[in-house]
Amino acid sequence: MHQSTHIRRTVLVVVAALAVLIAAIVEDLIEDRSGAPAFTLNDADPQFPTLPVGAELPSDKECAERVSAAGLEREVRPENTAPNNSTPGGLTLPAWPSFWAQQVNEEYVPRINGQFTGSTNEIIAWGSCKWGIDANVVRAMAVSETFWRQSFVGDLVDDPALCLGDYEVPCPTSFGLLQLKYTTRPGSWPGSRDHTAFNVDYSLAVLRGCFEGYITYLDSSYAAGDLWGCAGWHYSGEWYNDAARQYIDLTQWHYRYREWLRW
């Protein structure tokens, strides 16, 4: 299940290093005279926080109602309008490898449906609510992955056998807002490309499975309840390897800065 390093991965590693350096410089430049930094690590989204390991997860309907009341309808990525307002039909997903079968394949996989429409921020909040993941973490991950652009594709490969649809080599294997990689996320294509809510729904179900401690192949240092570790695993497929740490550093910078509030 390890995710290979391709063009998007290589670029992101460079961007991560630059972002961390720029963050340090910016904080030094705009520190006030009292020595307090201009911004620090933000608290979790109070409306859509991370729920603890073993918590009961809210229903789709409850989350849709909470999102509707949250005032997140402003669209910062108008180019997402079509995939934001389409949902998959007749969805049947295969079992996931590398997870505890009963907890994930019987409880999580059947729950993925992508049945929500709204602004990009509303879709992120809906998925965050549904899977009990801090919405600000998800927003920051979506910046690291695509700057909230559902049309983004990545992880290019030169093997024609891995090309989907009308794509030609070098062709992408990862699609959408949170870059679902079809070679490791069974059944995610083409919904990962075509429907923003499905992309978020599927991605956060996987992240929740990691957070609950349900991954079977990671070493003994892996444990439930480490959301940032799971964010790094989402990117690299491994637990706190160099690529995962670089992704975590970059995403925590976005989490602190929250540039989506300024778009």
C-alpha beads as a LAMMPS data file, in Angstrom:
LAMMPS data file: protein, C-alpha beads

263 atoms
262 bonds

1 atom types
1 bond types

-500.0 500.0 xlo xhi
-500.0 500.0 ylo yhi
-500.0 500.0 zlo zhi

Masses

1 110.0

Atoms # bond

1 1 1 0.000 0.000 0.000
2 1 1 3.067 2.200 0.054
3 1 1 2.538 5.150 -2.278
4 1 1 5.309 5.636 -4.848
5 1 1 7.035 8.984 -5.135
6 1 1 6.152 10.631 -8.440
7 1 1 6.118 14.191 -9.753
8 1 1 3.579 15.638 -7.315
9 1 1 5.361 14.061 -4.376
10 1 1 8.748 15.404 -5.417
11 1 1 7.418 18.908 -5.928
12 1 1 5.619 18.858 -2.590
13 1 1 8.771 17.895 -0.714
14 1 1 10.522 20.958 -2.142
15 1 1 7.504 23.147 -1.397
16 1 1 7.394 21.793 2.163
17 1 1 10.970 22.788 2.838
18 1 1 10.437 26.243 1.369
19 1 1 7.179 26.754 3.266
20 1 1 8.761 25.910 6.611
21 1 1 11.656 28.270 5.886
22 1 1 9.323 31.074 4.781
23 1 1 7.151 30.543 7.857
24 1 1 10.125 30.988 10.142
25 1 1 11.243 34.132 8.304
26 1 1 7.750 35.623 8.310
27 1 1 7.287 34.984 12.020
28 1 1 10.637 36.642 12.748
29 1 1 9.761 39.651 10.624
30 1 1 6.303 40.277 12.011
31 1 1 6.887 39.415 15.642
32 1 1 5.732 42.300 17.804
33 1 1 7.904 44.056 20.397
34 1 1 6.612 41.911 23.253
35 1 1 8.097 38.858 21.540
36 1 1 4.719 37.216 20.849
37 1 1 4.527 35.661 17.367
38 1 1 1.952 37.020 14.928
39 1 1 0.239 33.634 14.738
40 1 1 0.498 30.365 16.583
41 1 1 -1.002 26.914 16.118
42 1 1 -4.746 27.416 15.910
43 1 1 -7.201 25.478 17.959
44 1 1 -9.369 22.865 16.302
45 1 1 -12.480 24.011 14.485
46 1 1 -14.965 24.375 17.359
47 1 1 -17.902 23.434 15.131
48 1 1 -16.273 20.358 13.577
49 1 1 -13.551 19.022 15.912
50 1 1 -11.834 15.637 15.995
51 1 1 -13.893 13.078 17.888
52 1 1 -11.957 10.733 20.179
53 1 1 -11.044 7.172 19.294
54 1 1 -14.101 4.948 19.614
55 1 1 -16.598 7.822 19.453
56 1 1 -19.967 7.380 17.789
57 1 1 -19.876 9.194 14.467
58 1 1 -22.676 11.583 13.387
59 1 1 -25.063 10.693 10.576
60 1 1 -25.006 12.243 7.104
61 1 1 -28.244 14.065 7.874
62 1 1 -27.012 15.493 11.161
63 1 1 -23.840 16.748 9.518
64 1 1 -25.726 18.296 6.609
65 1 1 -27.888 20.200 9.101
66 1 1 -24.868 21.370 11.081
67 1 1 -23.094 22.540 7.935
68 1 1 -26.180 24.398 6.752
69 1 1 -26.207 26.347 10.013
70 1 1 -22.462 27.066 9.986
71 1 1 -22.377 29.856 7.378
72 1 1 -19.789 28.296 5.080
73 1 1 -21.584 28.824 1.788
74 1 1 -19.089 31.344 0.328
75 1 1 -17.303 29.633 -2.572
76 1 1 -13.591 30.394 -2.835
77 1 1 -13.058 28.018 -5.786
78 1 1 -15.787 28.684 -8.388
79 1 1 -14.089 26.214 -10.742
80 1 1 -15.265 23.448 -8.375
81 1 1 -18.937 24.249 -8.977
82 1 1 -19.750 21.292 -11.236
83 1 1 -18.117 18.537 -9.126
84 1 1 -19.365 20.228 -5.939
85 1 1 -22.928 19.863 -7.171
86 1 1 -22.808 16.289 -8.448
87 1 1 -23.005 13.044 -6.501
88 1 1 -22.327 9.409 -7.452
89 1 1 -25.128 6.955 -8.110
90 1 1 -25.261 3.183 -7.799
91 1 1 -22.156 3.152 -5.639
92 1 1 -20.683 -0.220 -4.618
93 1 1 -17.189 -0.168 -3.172
94 1 1 -14.865 -3.158 -2.826
95 1 1 -13.222 -4.149 0.432
96 1 1 -10.074 -2.316 1.491
97 1 1 -6.812 -4.206 1.902
98 1 1 -4.466 -3.515 4.825
99 1 1 -7.218 -2.672 7.322
100 1 1 -8.930 -4.722 9.992
101 1 1 -11.770 -6.216 7.984
102 1 1 -14.688 -6.110 10.414
103 1 1 -14.227 -2.563 11.664
104 1 1 -13.479 -0.976 8.297
105 1 1 -15.037 -3.116 5.587
106 1 1 -18.250 -3.737 7.500
107 1 1 -18.649 -0.347 9.161
108 1 1 -16.774 2.316 7.196
109 1 1 -16.789 1.291 3.543
110 1 1 -20.606 0.894 3.304
111 1 1 -20.967 4.347 4.889
112 1 1 -19.171 6.154 2.044
113 1 1 -21.702 7.671 -0.358
114 1 1 -20.666 11.214 -1.337
115 1 1 -24.273 12.355 -1.062
116 1 1 -23.810 16.033 -0.335
117 1 1 -23.612 19.211 -2.394
118 1 1 -22.516 22.705 -1.480
119 1 1 -19.521 25.022 -1.491
120 1 1 -16.040 23.539 -1.234
121 1 1 -15.820 24.626 2.402
122 1 1 -19.223 23.128 3.160
123 1 1 -18.186 19.814 1.623
124 1 1 -15.001 19.754 3.696
125 1 1 -16.996 20.518 6.837
126 1 1 -19.598 17.855 6.008
127 1 1 -16.929 15.185 5.565
128 1 1 -15.110 16.353 8.666
129 1 1 -18.320 16.128 10.688
130 1 1 -19.256 12.723 9.280
131 1 1 -15.890 11.149 10.096
132 1 1 -15.044 13.110 13.247
133 1 1 -11.912 14.794 11.877
134 1 1 -10.987 18.395 12.740
135 1 1 -12.156 20.469 9.778
136 1 1 -9.150 22.776 10.018
137 1 1 -6.822 19.783 9.623
138 1 1 -8.758 18.716 6.526
139 1 1 -8.742 22.248 5.135
140 1 1 -4.979 22.408 5.638
141 1 1 -4.488 19.007 3.992
142 1 1 -6.537 20.185 1.024
143 1 1 -4.222 23.193 0.708
144 1 1 -1.140 20.969 0.798
145 1 1 -2.640 18.613 -1.769
146 1 1 -4.388 20.866 -4.296
147 1 1 -5.036 24.369 -2.904
148 1 1 -8.680 23.245 -2.849
149 1 1 -8.900 22.511 -6.574
150 1 1 -10.979 19.440 -7.329
151 1 1 -9.663 19.270 -10.911
152 1 1 -6.088 18.712 -9.731
153 1 1 -4.381 15.453 -10.740
154 1 1 -1.054 14.067 -9.538
155 1 1 1.294 11.132 -9.014
156 1 1 2.133 10.823 -12.705
157 1 1 3.321 7.467 -14.055
158 1 1 4.816 6.315 -17.336
159 1 1 3.162 2.891 -17.435
160 1 1 0.294 2.887 -19.995
161 1 1 -1.326 0.001 -18.099
162 1 1 -1.980 2.383 -15.204
163 1 1 -3.627 5.099 -17.304
164 1 1 -7.361 5.573 -16.800
165 1 1 -9.995 7.100 -19.034
166 1 1 -8.602 9.348 -21.751
167 1 1 -5.323 10.058 -19.959
168 1 1 -2.099 9.262 -21.800
169 1 1 1.404 8.817 -20.415
170 1 1 2.592 10.386 -18.299
171 1 1 -0.821 9.910 -16.686
172 1 1 -2.125 10.703 -13.199
173 1 1 -3.035 8.140 -10.556
174 1 1 -4.286 10.584 -7.895
175 1 1 -7.366 12.743 -8.315
176 1 1 -9.406 15.465 -6.696
177 1 1 -9.369 17.669 -3.641
178 1 1 -7.533 15.272 -1.300
179 1 1 -5.717 13.360 -4.045
180 1 1 -7.252 9.913 -3.799
181 1 1 -4.775 7.489 -5.354
182 1 1 -6.766 4.896 -7.238
183 1 1 -4.020 2.254 -7.082
184 1 1 -4.280 2.132 -3.282
185 1 1 -7.900 3.251 -2.771
186 1 1 -10.075 0.603 -4.470
187 1 1 -13.258 1.794 -6.138
188 1 1 -12.351 5.473 -5.799
189 1 1 -12.147 6.110 -9.563
190 1 1 -13.884 7.906 -11.277
191 1 1 -15.834 9.362 -8.367
192 1 1 -12.629 10.775 -6.906
193 1 1 -12.329 12.993 -9.979
194 1 1 -15.986 13.704 -10.701
195 1 1 -17.556 14.381 -7.284
196 1 1 -15.958 16.556 -4.604
197 1 1 -18.081 15.186 -1.762
198 1 1 -17.216 11.605 -2.701
199 1 1 -13.528 12.501 -2.777
200 1 1 -13.734 13.985 0.720
201 1 1 -16.023 11.251 2.061
202 1 1 -13.752 8.431 0.902
203 1 1 -10.527 10.186 1.949
204 1 1 -11.741 10.922 5.463
205 1 1 -13.112 7.412 5.938
206 1 1 -9.566 6.210 5.253
207 1 1 -8.128 8.821 7.618
208 1 1 -10.582 7.782 10.336
209 1 1 -9.605 4.157 9.882
210 1 1 -5.998 5.147 10.475
211 1 1 -6.929 7.302 13.481
212 1 1 -8.820 4.394 15.064
213 1 1 -5.739 2.161 14.785
214 1 1 -7.163 -0.176 12.128
215 1 1 -4.206 -0.315 9.707
216 1 1 -2.633 -3.775 9.740
217 1 1 0.759 -3.343 8.061
218 1 1 2.448 -0.494 9.946
219 1 1 5.154 -1.145 12.537
220 1 1 4.758 -1.167 16.314
221 1 1 5.238 2.621 16.599
222 1 1 1.833 3.120 14.936
223 1 1 -0.958 3.712 17.435
224 1 1 -4.515 4.967 17.453
225 1 1 -5.278 8.595 18.183
226 1 1 -2.449 10.325 16.284
227 1 1 -4.212 12.482 13.711
228 1 1 -1.072 14.213 12.443
229 1 1 0.648 10.869 12.061
230 1 1 -2.320 9.719 9.995
231 1 1 -2.112 12.863 7.858
232 1 1 1.507 11.987 7.102
233 1 1 0.537 8.398 6.352
234 1 1 -2.182 9.655 3.987
235 1 1 0.596 11.255 1.985
236 1 1 3.462 8.758 2.140
237 1 1 1.813 5.428 2.983
238 1 1 4.276 4.978 5.857
239 1 1 4.403 5.970 9.515
240 1 1 6.589 9.017 10.178
241 1 1 9.063 8.394 7.392
242 1 1 10.843 11.438 5.933
243 1 1 8.163 12.134 3.334
244 1 1 5.419 11.912 5.963
245 1 1 7.253 14.298 8.293
246 1 1 7.763 16.827 5.510
247 1 1 4.085 16.656 4.621
248 1 1 3.105 17.084 8.284
249 1 1 5.373 20.149 8.607
250 1 1 3.877 21.719 5.491
251 1 1 0.298 20.953 6.491
252 1 1 0.788 22.246 10.029
253 1 1 2.049 25.486 8.514
254 1 1 -1.190 25.768 6.533
255 1 1 -3.096 24.855 9.699
256 1 1 -1.471 27.761 11.519
257 1 1 -1.817 30.279 8.725
258 1 1 -5.312 29.274 7.502
259 1 1 -4.983 31.055 4.159
260 1 1 -8.467 29.883 3.107
261 1 1 -9.847 32.664 5.309
262 1 1 -8.096 35.211 3.059
263 1 1 -9.006 33.758 -0.335

Bonds

1 1 1 2
2 1 2 3
3 1 3 4
4 1 4 5
5 1 5 6
6 1 6 7
7 1 7 8
8 1 8 9
9 1 9 10
10 1 10 11
11 1 11 12
12 1 12 13
13 1 13 14
14 1 14 15
15 1 15 16
16 1 16 17
17 1 17 18
18 1 18 19
19 1 19 20
20 1 20 21
21 1 21 22
22 1 22 23
23 1 23 24
24 1 24 25
25 1 25 26
26 1 26 27
27 1 27 28
28 1 28 29
29 1 29 30
30 1 30 31
31 1 31 32
32 1 32 33
33 1 33 34
34 1 34 35
35 1 35 36
36 1 36 37
37 1 37 38
38 1 38 39
39 1 39 40
40 1 40 41
41 1 41 42
42 1 42 43
43 1 43 44
44 1 44 45
45 1 45 46
46 1 46 47
47 1 47 48
48 1 48 49
49 1 49 50
50 1 50 51
51 1 51 52
52 1 52 53
53 1 53 54
54 1 54 55
55 1 55 56
56 1 56 57
57 1 57 58
58 1 58 59
59 1 59 60
60 1 60 61
61 1 61 62
62 1 62 63
63 1 63 64
64 1 64 65
65 1 65 66
66 1 66 67
67 1 67 68
68 1 68 69
69 1 69 70
70 1 70 71
71 1 71 72
72 1 72 73
73 1 73 74
74 1 74 75
75 1 75 76
76 1 76 77
77 1 77 78
78 1 78 79
79 1 79 80
80 1 80 81
81 1 81 82
82 1 82 83
83 1 83 84
84 1 84 85
85 1 85 86
86 1 86 87
87 1 87 88
88 1 88 89
89 1 89 90
90 1 90 91
91 1 91 92
92 1 92 93
93 1 93 94
94 1 94 95
95 1 95 96
96 1 96 97
97 1 97 98
98 1 98 99
99 1 99 100
100 1 100 101
101 1 101 102
102 1 102 103
103 1 103 104
104 1 104 105
105 1 105 106
106 1 106 107
107 1 107 108
108 1 108 109
109 1 109 110
110 1 110 111
111 1 111 112
112 1 112 113
113 1 113 114
114 1 114 115
115 1 115 116
116 1 116 117
117 1 117 118
118 1 118 119
119 1 119 120
120 1 120 121
121 1 121 122
122 1 122 123
123 1 123 124
124 1 124 125
125 1 125 126
126 1 126 127
127 1 127 128
128 1 128 129
129 1 129 130
130 1 130 131
131 1 131 132
132 1 132 133
133 1 133 134
134 1 134 135
135 1 135 136
136 1 136 137
137 1 137 138
138 1 138 139
139 1 139 140
140 1 140 141
141 1 141 142
142 1 142 143
143 1 143 144
144 1 144 145
145 1 145 146
146 1 146 147
147 1 147 148
148 1 148 149
149 1 149 150
150 1 150 151
151 1 151 152
152 1 152 153
153 1 153 154
154 1 154 155
155 1 155 156
156 1 156 157
157 1 157 158
158 1 158 159
159 1 159 160
160 1 160 161
161 1 161 162
162 1 162 163
163 1 163 164
164 1 164 165
165 1 165 166
166 1 166 167
167 1 167 168
168 1 168 169
169 1 169 170
170 1 170 171
171 1 171 172
172 1 172 173
173 1 173 174
174 1 174 175
175 1 175 176
176 1 176 177
177 1 177 178
178 1 178 179
179 1 179 180
180 1 180 181
181 1 181 182
182 1 182 183
183 1 183 184
184 1 184 185
185 1 185 186
186 1 186 187
187 1 187 188
188 1 188 189
189 1 189 190
190 1 190 191
191 1 191 192
192 1 192 193
193 1 193 194
194 1 194 195
195 1 195 196
196 1 196 197
197 1 197 198
198 1 198 199
199 1 199 200
200 1 200 201
201 1 201 202
202 1 202 203
203 1 203 204
204 1 204 205
205 1 205 206
206 1 206 207
207 1 207 208
208 1 208 209
209 1 209 210
210 1 210 211
211 1 211 212
212 1 212 213
213 1 213 214
214 1 214 215
215 1 215 216
216 1 216 217
217 1 217 218
218 1 218 219
219 1 219 220
220 1 220 221
221 1 221 222
222 1 222 223
223 1 223 224
224 1 224 225
225 1 225 226
226 1 226 227
227 1 227 228
228 1 228 229
229 1 229 230
230 1 230 231
231 1 231 232
232 1 232 233
233 1 233 234
234 1 234 235
235 1 235 236
236 1 236 237
237 1 237 238
238 1 238 239
239 1 239 240
240 1 240 241
241 1 241 242
242 1 242 243
243 1 243 244
244 1 244 245
245 1 245 246
246 1 246 247
247 1 247 248
248 1 248 249
249 1 249 250
250 1 250 251
251 1 251 252
252 1 252 253
253 1 253 254
254 1 254 255
255 1 255 256
256 1 256 257
257 1 257 258
258 1 258 259
259 1 259 260
260 1 260 261
261 1 261 262
262 1 262 263
